[in-house]
Amino acid sequence: MTQNFRALIVDDDSSWQQIMSEILIDNGFDVDTASTLDEAVESLKATPHRLAVVDLSLSASDHHNQDGLRVLDHVRRLDPNCRSVLLTGFATVEIAVKALTEHNAFTFLRKESFKRSEFKDIIKRILVSAPSTTEETPAASPDPKPASVSVSGISPKVLIVDDDAGWRSILEDLIQEAEFQPVVSASFGEALGLLRKDKFALAVVDLSLRGNQNLDGLQLLKITQGHHIPTIVISGLSEPDEIKRIYAEHSISAYIEKQAFDRNAFKRILADTREASLSSNELSVLTDREREVLDLLAQGLTNKEIAEKLVITTNTVKRHLKAIFEKLNVHTRAAATAIATRGK
C-alpha cells in the first residue's frame, strides 16, 4: 500500500479544521493543522506536504488580517512541491486575484459557497498533477457553480468558461457588478451546450480547460465567432506570437493574461460591451428589411435613394421608416441614425 500524502490545514476556526480534516482523511491524507502563521511555518519546516488549505484571515477579531497570504508565500519557499488552496469567507476580488497570480495559490474557494464535491475534485486534480517547483497557471475543479440569477431579470447574459473554480468566482463577481447575468461553465462540452440553447452578449473564455497543454478554448473561439458573440480570452498563456495569432484568426475583443489581470481594465471592457449590447438589443426589434432601410438612412440617403437601392417604392420606404420610428421610440431621422450608429 502506498504511503499517504500529507496535508496542512491552516485555519483559526476549529470547525473548519474539522470539516477539512474529515474530507482529506477520507481521501487518504495524513493531516496536520495550524491556527496561526507561526504554527503553519513550523509545520512546513517539519515535514513536506502535498496540499495546504489556507484561510485568508487567521485572527477572528480582525477581519482585515491577511496572514493567509503570508502562509502561501512560506509554502512556495519552504515546500515548493505543495499545492495551496485559499479557502476563505473574507476575500475580495482583488485579494483572490492576488492569491492566484502573486502568491501561487492553486485555486481559490469561498467558504459561503463551499461544496464538498468541488473540493474533492480539486484534490484529485492536485494528486494527478506532477509536483513542480515552477509556478504554474492555477488549475481547479471542473465542477461548475450553478448559473447566477440576474438581478434585474433582463440583464444580458455573459458566458464564463474556465475550469478553475477560483477564476470562475472572480469573473462572476465582476460580471455581476457590471450588471450582466453570468452563466458559468467549466468545460468545452458544457459551454457548447449552453451556446446552442441560449443567447449571450459576451463570452469570457479560458484557452486551457483541461490543463496547460490542452487548448479546448480555441475550439470555443471558432464557435463564438460563428455566433457573432464578442469574446474576451483570459488565459495563462502569454507568448506574444500566440496572442497575435489568436487576435488575427478569431477576431476576439480582448486578450487578458491571468498573471497581469487588472480589475479596472476588465470592467472597462465589460462597460464597452454592455453599451454595444444595449444598442444591439434596441435594433433587434426591427425586421431584416427595416434594418436595411435604417442602415441606408444612417448613410445619409434620401427616401428616393433608399427606394432605388432596395428596388421598392418611396411609399414603402415611408412605411418602413414609420415602423422603425415607432419601434425605436424616436421621432426624427437623426435620432434613428444615432441608434443605428451605436449598434455598429
N, C-alpha and C positions, 0 to 999 in steps of 0.2 A: 504494500500500500504506500502511495506517495506521501511525502511529508506535507502537512498542511501549510498553507501560506499564512503569514501574519498580517493583521490589520490593526491600525491605530485609530481610535475614535477620540476626537478632541472636542469636548462639549462640556460646558459648565452645568448643563441641565441633566440630572441623573436619569430622568425618564427617557430622554432621547438617547442617552448612553445605553440604556437597557434595550430600547427598540432596535437600535442599530446592531448591538451585540447579538441579539437573538437572530436577526437576519443573516449576519455574517457567519455566525457559528453554524447555522443551518446550511450554509453554503461552503462549509469546510474550512473556515478560517480559525486560527487561534487569535484571540482578541486582546489587545492592550487598550487601556483607557487613560485619558488625561483630562483634567478640568481647567488647566491653566497653560499659558505659554511655556513657563519653565518646566512643568511636568512633561509637556509634549517634547521639548528639546531633549530632556533626559532620556525619554523612551526612544527617540530617534537615534540617539548616540549609542544606546544599549544594544539594539538589535535591528536588523533590516526588516522592512515591511514591504508588502506588495501593494497595499492600499491604505490611504489615510482619509478619513471622513472628518472634515473640519468645519466647525461652526465659526461664523464670522466674529460674533461678539462673545468674548469669554468673561464677561462681567455682567451679572444680572442687574446690577444697579446702574450700569452705564451703557445705554443703547448706542452710543457713539463709539464704543470700543471696537477696534478692528484688529485685535491681536491675531485673529484667524489668518489674516493676510501675511502676518509675520511668520506664522506656523508654516504656511505654504512655501515661503522663501527658505525656511530651515529644511523642509522636506527636500526641496530641489538641491540644496547644498550638501546636506548630510546623508540623504538616502535617495540618490538620483534615479534608482530603478522603481521607486514607489510612485504610484499614481494618486493624485489628490482629487477629492470631490468636495466642493464647498457646499455645505448644506446649512441654510440659514433662514431666519424669518425677518431679517432687517436689511437685506441688501437692496440698494437702489440699482437702477440700470447701469449707472456709471461704475459702481463697485463691482457688479457682475462682469462687465466687460473687462475691467482692470484685472480681476482674478483670472480670467481666461487668457488674456493677452500678455499681461505683465508678470503674473505670479505663477504661470504654468499649471493652473488647475485643469484637470482632465475634463471636468464639466461642472455645472452649477445647478443646484436644485433648491426649490423653495420649500420650507417646512410646511407652509399653509396649504400647499398643493401636493404634498409628498405622496407618492404611490409606491407600495412595496414592489409591485411588478416592474415598474420603471427602474427602480434601484437595482433589482435583481438582474435586469438586462444590462445595466451599466457594469455590474460585477462581471458578467460573462464577457463583455467587451474587453474589460481590463485583463482578465485571465487569458484570453486568446491573443491579446496583443503582446508582441515581444517587448521585454524590458529594454529600455533605451536611456542613455544618458543625454540624448539630444532632445531639445524642445520640439514638440510636435503640435500640429493643429489639433485643438480639442476634438475628441470624439465622444459620442454618448449613445444613449438608448434609442433604438428605432421605434419605441413605443410613443406615439404622439399624445399630446394633451387634446382633449375634446375641443372642437371649434368654439371660439368665444361668441357670445351673443352681442350683436350690435347695440350700442347704447341707444341710438335713435330708431333702430329697426329698418332704416333705409340707407344706411351708410354703404358706400361702395366696398366691395369685398377685395381683400388682398390675400393671395395665396402665398404662404410661407412654406418653403421646402428645405428642411435641414434635418439631418439625423442626430444632431446634438441637442439634447433637452435644454441645456443652458442657453444656447443661442436662440432656440425657438422662443423661450420665455422672454429674452431680451427684446427680440424683434416684435413679439406680440405686444409687449408693453408700449413700445414706441409707436407702433401702428395704431393702437387704440388711442393714444394721445393725439394722433393726427386725425382722429375721427373717421378712420376706416374700420371696417369689420374684418379682423384677421381670421383666416381659416388655416389651420396648421396641418402639415403633412411631414412624414419622416422618411418617405421612400419614393422611388420613381413610380412604382405601381399605384400607390395610393394617390399621388399627385395627378397621375394620368386619369384616374377615375374621377377625381374632382374636376379636372379641366373639361371632361366630357359631359358632365351633368350640370355645371354651374357657369356663371359668367363672372369674370374678375376684371377689376380696373387696373390691377397691377400684380405682378408675381415677383417674389424675392426668393432667389434660388441659390443654394449652395452647390458647387460643382461636384464635390466628393461626398457621395451619400452612403458609401459602404467602406470608408477608409481612404487614405490618401492616394492610393493608386487607382481608384475607381472614379470614373467621370460620368456617372449616370446623368448628372446635371446638364451636360452638354446635349443629351437627347431631349431633355425637357425644354432647352432653349429653342430647339428647332420647332417644338410643338407650340410654345407660347408665341413664337414669331409667326407661325402659321395662323394662329388665332388673333393676331394683331394685338397682343397683350403687352404693354410696356413691361420690361423685365429688368430688375436690378440683380446683378450677380454679387453675392457675398461669399468670399472664399479665402481659404488659407494659402492658395496658390498665388505666387507673386512674381513669376517670371515675366519680364516685360514683353518678350516676343509672344508668349501665350496670351497675355492680356490683349495685345494689339490684334492678334488673330481672332479672338472671341468678339471684339468690337466689330471687326470687319465682316465676319461671317454670320453673326447672329443679330446685328443691329440692336444691341442691348442699350438701355437707357443709362446705366452706370455700372461700374465695377468697383467694388469696395473690398479692400483687403482686410481680413479679420484682425490681423496684427496692428493695423493702423485705423481701426474703426473709430469714427468720430460721431457722437450722438447728434450734434447740431447739423453736421453735413448730411447725415441720413434724414433728419427731419426736414431739411430744406428740399431734398429730393422728393420726399413724400408730399410736401406742400405743393410743389410744382405739379406733381402727378395728380393731386386732388383737384387742382384748378382745371387742368386739362380734362379730367374725368367728368367734372360737373358740366363743362361746356359740351362734352360729347353726349352726356345724358340729355341735355336740352335738345340737341339735334336728333336724338333717337326717336322722337315723336313724329318726325317727318317721314313721308314715304320716299322711295328712291327717286321718283320724278321730282318731288318737292326739293330734295337735296340738290338735284341737278340745277333746278331753277335758282335756288339760293346761291349755289356756287358761282353761277354766271352773274347773278346780281352783285355778289361781292367783288367780282372782277370789274364792275362799273358799267356793265352792258345795259342798254335800254330794253324796254319791253319788246320792241320790234326786233332788236338784235338777238334777244333770248329766243324769241319765236323762230327766227331764222336758223339759229344754231340747233334747236331741238326739233325743227320741222313741225311746228304746231302753230296755231293761230295766236294773235295777240290777246284775244279774249280768253283763251285757255291759260295764257301766261298770267293774266289778271286774276283768274280764279285760283290758280296755284298760289299766287302772292297773297291773296286774301286768306287762304287756308294757312299759309306759313305764318302770317302776322298773328292770326288767332292762336295758333299752337304755341308760338314763342312769346305770346303776350306782349307784342310790340306794336307800334303804330306808324313807324317810319322805315324807309328803306335803309337809312343809316344805322338804326338800332338793330335791324335784322342782319346787316352786314357785320356789325360788331360781334354779334354772337357767332356768326359763321367763321369769323377770323379767329376768335378764341378757340374754336373747336378744331382748328388745324393742328 
